[in-house]
Amino acid sequence: MRKILFSLLLATTMATPALAQRPGHHDSSPSSSSSDRDSSRSDRSQARSDHSAERAQRAEARQERAQPRGDMAVQNVERTNAARAQVAARQRGNDGARVSANVNERGRPTLGNRTRSNDSVSAWRDRQRQQVAAEQVQNERRDAQRQRYDRRNDNQQQTDRHWDRNRDGVRDGRHDQTHWNSNWRNDHRYDWRNYRNHHRSTFHIGVYYDPFNYGYQRYNIGYRMQPNYYGSNYWLNDPSMYALPYAPFPYRWVRYYNDALLVDTYTGQVADVIYDFFW
Protein backbone atom coordinates (compact mmCIF):
# COMPACT_ATOMS: atom_id res chain seq x y z
CA MET A 1 0.00 0.00 0.00
CA ARG A 2 2.76 2.33 0.85
CA LYS A 3 4.51 1.49 -2.38
CA ILE A 4 1.43 2.44 -4.35
CA LEU A 5 1.00 5.80 -2.60
CA PHE A 6 4.70 6.56 -3.02
CA SER A 7 4.59 5.77 -6.72
CA LEU A 8 1.52 8.03 -7.20
CA LEU A 9 3.16 10.89 -5.39
CA LEU A 10 6.31 10.49 -7.43
CA ALA A 11 4.33 10.48 -10.66
CA THR A 12 2.50 13.61 -9.61
CA THR A 13 5.69 15.42 -8.80
CA MET A 14 7.22 14.56 -12.13
CA ALA A 15 4.10 15.66 -14.09
CA THR A 16 3.79 19.11 -12.49
CA PRO A 17 6.80 20.78 -14.25
CA ALA A 18 5.70 19.36 -17.56
CA LEU A 19 2.26 20.84 -17.14
CA ALA A 20 3.79 24.15 -16.19
CA GLN A 21 5.85 24.18 -19.38
CA ARG A 22 2.96 23.30 -21.84
CA PRO A 23 2.10 26.18 -24.24
CA GLY A 24 -1.44 27.57 -24.08
CA HIS A 25 -3.41 30.73 -24.20
CA HIS A 26 -3.30 30.99 -20.46
CA ASP A 27 0.48 31.11 -20.57
CA SER A 28 0.64 34.62 -22.30
CA SER A 29 1.97 37.39 -20.15
CA PRO A 30 1.12 41.19 -20.21
CA SER A 31 4.54 41.99 -21.57
CA SER A 32 4.03 39.82 -24.67
CA SER A 33 0.58 41.44 -25.44
CA SER A 34 2.03 44.93 -25.20
CA SER A 35 4.81 44.08 -27.60
CA ASP A 36 2.31 42.72 -30.15
CA ARG A 37 0.25 45.89 -30.04
CA ASP A 38 3.30 48.05 -30.47
CA SER A 39 4.34 46.07 -33.51
CA SER A 40 0.87 46.39 -35.12
CA ARG A 41 0.90 50.14 -34.53
CA SER A 42 4.26 50.49 -36.13
CA ASP A 43 3.08 48.48 -39.12
CA ARG A 44 0.07 50.73 -39.57
CA SER A 45 2.17 53.87 -39.25
CA GLN A 46 4.58 52.53 -41.83
CA ALA A 47 1.68 51.78 -44.21
CA ARG A 48 0.32 55.32 -43.81
CA SER A 49 3.69 56.87 -44.41
CA ASP A 50 4.13 54.73 -47.51
CA HIS A 51 0.69 55.81 -48.79
CA SER A 52 1.50 59.49 -48.18
CA ALA A 53 4.75 59.08 -50.04
CA GLU A 54 2.95 57.51 -53.00
CA ARG A 55 0.43 60.36 -53.12
CA ALA A 56 3.20 62.94 -53.02
CA GLN A 57 4.95 61.14 -55.87
CA ARG A 58 1.75 61.12 -57.94
CA ALA A 59 1.20 64.86 -57.30
CA GLU A 60 4.75 65.61 -58.41
CA ALA A 61 4.21 63.53 -61.55
CA ARG A 62 1.03 65.46 -62.39
CA GLN A 63 2.80 68.78 -61.92
CA GLU A 64 5.63 67.62 -64.14
CA ARG A 65 3.15 66.59 -66.83
CA ALA A 66 1.24 69.91 -66.55
CA GLN A 67 4.36 72.05 -66.72
CA PRO A 68 4.98 71.41 -70.45
CA ARG A 69 1.38 72.30 -71.25
CA GLY A 70 1.64 75.67 -69.51
CA ASP A 71 4.92 76.38 -71.23
CA MET A 72 3.37 75.42 -74.55
CA ALA A 73 0.39 77.77 -73.97
CA VAL A 74 2.74 80.63 -73.14
CA GLN A 75 4.76 79.89 -76.26
CA ASN A 76 1.58 79.86 -78.38
CA VAL A 77 0.52 83.25 -77.01
CA GLU A 78 3.97 84.65 -77.68
CA ARG A 79 3.97 83.31 -81.24
CA THR A 80 0.49 84.75 -81.85
CA ASN A 81 1.52 88.18 -80.60
CA ALA A 82 4.64 88.08 -82.72
CA ALA A 83 2.61 87.12 -85.81
CA ARG A 84 0.17 89.96 -85.18
CA ALA A 85 3.00 92.40 -84.80
CA GLN A 86 4.48 91.26 -88.12
CA VAL A 87 1.12 91.63 -89.89
CA ALA A 88 0.67 95.13 -88.46
CA ALA A 89 4.17 96.04 -89.59
CA ARG A 90 3.48 94.77 -93.13
CA GLN A 91 0.19 96.67 -93.29
CA ARG A 92 1.90 99.97 -92.67
CA GLY A 93 3.90 101.66 -95.36
CA ASN A 94 7.17 103.49 -95.03
CA ASP A 95 5.41 106.76 -94.29
CA GLY A 96 3.18 105.22 -91.59
CA ALA A 97 0.02 105.29 -93.75
CA ARG A 98 -2.14 102.18 -93.51
CA VAL A 99 -2.39 100.12 -96.69
CA SER A 100 -4.45 97.10 -97.53
CA ALA A 101 -2.76 93.71 -97.28
CA ASN A 102 -4.69 92.30 -100.26
CA VAL A 103 -4.09 94.98 -102.93
CA ASN A 104 -1.12 96.28 -104.81
CA GLU A 105 -0.18 99.83 -105.75
CA ARG A 106 -2.96 99.92 -108.39
CA GLY A 107 -5.62 98.81 -105.95
CA ARG A 108 -5.94 95.32 -107.43
CA PRO A 109 -5.83 92.12 -105.36
CA THR A 110 -2.47 90.34 -105.31
CA LEU A 111 -2.03 86.59 -105.25
CA GLY A 112 0.94 86.71 -102.88
CA ASN A 113 -0.95 88.68 -100.22
CA ARG A 114 -3.98 86.45 -100.60
CA THR A 115 -1.77 83.41 -100.13
CA ARG A 116 -0.15 84.86 -97.05
CA SER A 117 -3.56 85.69 -95.59
CA ASN A 118 -4.75 82.09 -96.10
CA ASP A 119 -7.29 83.22 -98.66
CA SER A 120 -7.89 81.58 -102.03
CA VAL A 121 -8.72 83.24 -105.32
CA SER A 122 -12.09 81.50 -105.54
CA ALA A 123 -13.11 82.67 -102.08
CA TRP A 124 -12.17 86.24 -102.95
CA ARG A 125 -14.16 86.08 -106.18
CA ASP A 126 -17.17 84.67 -104.32
CA ARG A 127 -17.08 87.56 -101.89
CA GLN A 128 -16.80 90.03 -104.73
CA ARG A 129 -19.83 88.53 -106.49
CA GLN A 130 -21.85 88.57 -103.27
CA GLN A 131 -20.96 92.19 -102.67
CA VAL A 132 -21.95 93.18 -106.21
CA ALA A 133 -25.25 91.30 -105.91
CA ALA A 134 -26.02 92.96 -102.58
CA GLU A 135 -25.31 96.41 -104.03
CA GLN A 136 -27.52 95.66 -107.02
CA VAL A 137 -30.42 94.58 -104.80
CA GLN A 138 -30.02 97.68 -102.67
CA ASN A 139 -30.01 99.94 -105.75
CA GLU A 140 -33.16 98.26 -107.10
CA ARG A 141 -34.94 98.75 -103.81
CA ARG A 142 -33.87 102.38 -103.72
CA ASP A 143 -35.11 102.94 -107.28
CA ALA A 144 -38.46 101.28 -106.54
CA GLN A 145 -38.89 103.39 -103.42
CA ARG A 146 -38.05 106.54 -105.36
CA GLN A 147 -40.58 105.65 -108.06
CA ARG A 148 -43.31 105.04 -105.47
CA TYR A 149 -42.48 108.34 -103.83
CA ASP A 150 -42.61 110.19 -107.18
CA ARG A 151 -45.96 108.62 -108.10
CA ARG A 152 -47.40 109.50 -104.71
CA ASN A 153 -46.20 113.10 -105.09
CA ASP A 154 -47.69 113.33 -108.57
CA ASN A 155 -51.05 112.02 -107.41
CA GLN A 156 -51.05 114.37 -104.46
CA GLN A 157 -50.19 117.33 -106.66
CA GLN A 158 -52.97 116.47 -109.10
CA THR A 159 -55.44 116.12 -106.22
CA ASP A 160 -54.36 119.42 -104.74
CA ARG A 161 -54.70 121.20 -108.09
CA HIS A 162 -58.14 119.64 -108.57
CA TRP A 163 -59.46 120.70 -105.16
CA ASP A 164 -57.86 124.13 -105.36
CA ARG A 165 -59.51 124.66 -108.75
CA ASN A 166 -62.91 123.70 -107.35
CA ARG A 167 -62.36 125.74 -104.21
CA ASP A 168 -61.65 128.82 -106.31
CA GLY A 169 -65.01 128.50 -108.06
CA VAL A 170 -64.14 126.50 -111.19
CA ARG A 171 -67.22 124.68 -112.42
CA ASP A 172 -67.00 120.95 -113.11
CA GLY A 173 -68.80 120.54 -116.44
CA ARG A 174 -69.14 116.78 -116.09
CA HIS A 175 -71.55 117.22 -113.18
CA ASP A 176 -73.66 120.15 -114.31
CA GLN A 177 -76.81 118.02 -114.41
CA THR A 178 -78.14 116.83 -111.07
CA HIS A 179 -80.95 114.48 -110.14
CA TRP A 180 -82.24 116.66 -107.37
CA ASN A 181 -85.54 118.55 -107.86
CA SER A 182 -85.48 122.01 -106.30
CA ASN A 183 -89.26 122.51 -106.53
CA TRP A 184 -89.49 121.78 -102.79
CA ARG A 185 -89.11 125.54 -102.25
CA ASN A 186 -92.68 126.01 -103.47
CA ASP A 187 -94.03 123.64 -100.82
CA HIS A 188 -95.36 125.51 -97.76
CA ARG A 189 -94.26 122.62 -95.53
CA TYR A 190 -90.67 123.66 -96.10
CA ASP A 191 -91.02 127.37 -95.36
CA TRP A 192 -87.76 127.46 -93.43
CA ARG A 193 -87.67 131.28 -93.23
CA ASN A 194 -90.93 131.48 -91.29
CA TYR A 195 -89.86 128.50 -89.18
CA ARG A 196 -86.54 130.19 -88.35
CA ASN A 197 -88.31 133.38 -87.25
CA HIS A 198 -90.13 131.38 -84.56
CA HIS A 199 -87.20 129.05 -83.66
CA ARG A 200 -84.09 131.20 -83.91
CA SER A 201 -82.20 129.27 -81.25
CA THR A 202 -82.44 126.11 -83.37
CA PHE A 203 -80.46 127.76 -86.16
CA HIS A 204 -77.80 129.06 -83.80
CA ILE A 205 -75.55 125.96 -83.61
CA GLY A 206 -72.15 127.40 -82.69
CA VAL A 207 -68.86 128.16 -84.43
CA TYR A 208 -68.01 126.42 -87.69
CA TYR A 209 -64.71 124.51 -87.90
CA ASP A 210 -62.96 124.66 -91.28
CA PRO A 211 -60.89 121.45 -91.72
CA PHE A 212 -58.31 123.23 -93.95
CA ASN A 213 -58.66 126.83 -92.71
CA TYR A 214 -59.22 127.95 -96.30
CA GLY A 215 -61.83 130.44 -95.27
CA TYR A 216 -65.33 130.90 -96.64
CA GLN A 217 -65.83 130.23 -100.38
CA ARG A 218 -69.26 130.73 -101.92
CA TYR A 219 -70.31 127.43 -103.55
CA ASN A 220 -72.93 127.28 -106.30
CA ILE A 221 -74.92 124.35 -107.63
CA GLY A 222 -72.70 122.06 -109.69
CA TYR A 223 -69.49 122.82 -107.87
CA ARG A 224 -67.58 120.06 -106.14
CA MET A 225 -66.32 120.03 -102.57
CA GLN A 226 -63.51 118.20 -100.87
CA PRO A 227 -64.63 115.14 -98.89
CA ASN A 228 -63.53 116.72 -95.61
CA TYR A 229 -66.23 119.38 -96.00
CA TYR A 230 -69.12 116.94 -96.26
CA GLY A 231 -68.03 114.35 -93.72
CA SER A 232 -70.41 112.94 -91.13
CA ASN A 233 -69.40 115.64 -88.64
CA TYR A 234 -71.11 118.24 -90.85
CA TRP A 235 -74.30 116.34 -91.68
CA LEU A 236 -77.74 117.65 -90.75
CA ASN A 237 -79.01 114.26 -89.61
CA ASP A 238 -82.59 115.50 -89.08
CA PRO A 239 -83.45 118.06 -91.78
CA SER A 240 -87.00 118.40 -90.43
CA MET A 241 -85.57 120.28 -87.43
CA TYR A 242 -84.78 123.08 -89.88
CA ALA A 243 -87.89 122.71 -92.08
CA LEU A 244 -85.86 121.10 -94.87
CA PRO A 245 -86.96 118.15 -97.01
CA TYR A 246 -85.33 114.76 -96.65
CA ALA A 247 -82.89 113.96 -99.43
CA PRO A 248 -82.57 110.51 -101.04
CA PHE A 249 -79.31 108.62 -100.82
CA PRO A 250 -76.53 109.53 -101.63
CA TYR A 251 -77.49 113.18 -101.00
CA ARG A 252 -76.89 114.76 -97.64
CA TRP A 253 -77.67 118.15 -96.18
CA VAL A 254 -74.43 119.54 -94.71
CA ARG A 255 -73.43 122.72 -92.97
CA TYR A 256 -70.77 124.89 -94.61
CA TYR A 257 -70.15 127.95 -92.45
CA ASN A 258 -73.61 129.59 -92.32
CA ASP A 259 -74.83 127.93 -95.54
CA ALA A 260 -76.82 124.71 -95.88
CA LEU A 261 -75.68 122.64 -98.86
CA LEU A 262 -77.11 119.49 -100.37
CA VAL A 263 -74.11 117.40 -101.48
CA ASP A 264 -73.80 114.16 -103.43
CA THR A 265 -71.62 112.09 -101.07
CA TYR A 266 -70.39 109.99 -104.01
CA THR A 267 -69.01 112.81 -106.12
CA GLY A 268 -68.91 115.82 -103.78
CA GLN A 269 -71.10 117.80 -106.18
CA VAL A 270 -73.36 120.51 -104.73
CA ALA A 271 -76.98 119.80 -105.74
CA ASP A 272 -78.70 122.59 -103.79
CA VAL A 273 -77.61 125.48 -101.59
CA ILE A 274 -79.23 127.90 -99.13
CA TYR A 275 -77.05 130.87 -98.24
CA ASP A 276 -77.09 132.44 -94.78
CA PHE A 277 -79.17 129.60 -93.44
CA PHE A 278 -77.60 129.63 -89.97
CA TRP A 279 -76.61 132.60 -87.94
Secondary structure, DSSP 4 states (H G I P E B T S, - for coil): -HHHHHHHHHHHHHHHHHHHHS--GGG--HHHHHHHHHHHHHHHHHHHHHHHHHHHHHHHHHHHHHHHHHHHHHHHHHHHHHHHHHHHHHTB-TTS-B--TTB-TTS-B-HHHHHHTT--HHHHHHHHHHHHHHHHHHHHHHHHHHHHHHHHHHHHHHHHHHHHHHHTT---GGG---S--GGGGG-GGG-HHHHHHH-GGGG-------SS--------TT-B--GGGGSGGGB-S-GGGGT-----TTEEEEEETTEEEEEETTT-BEEEEETT---
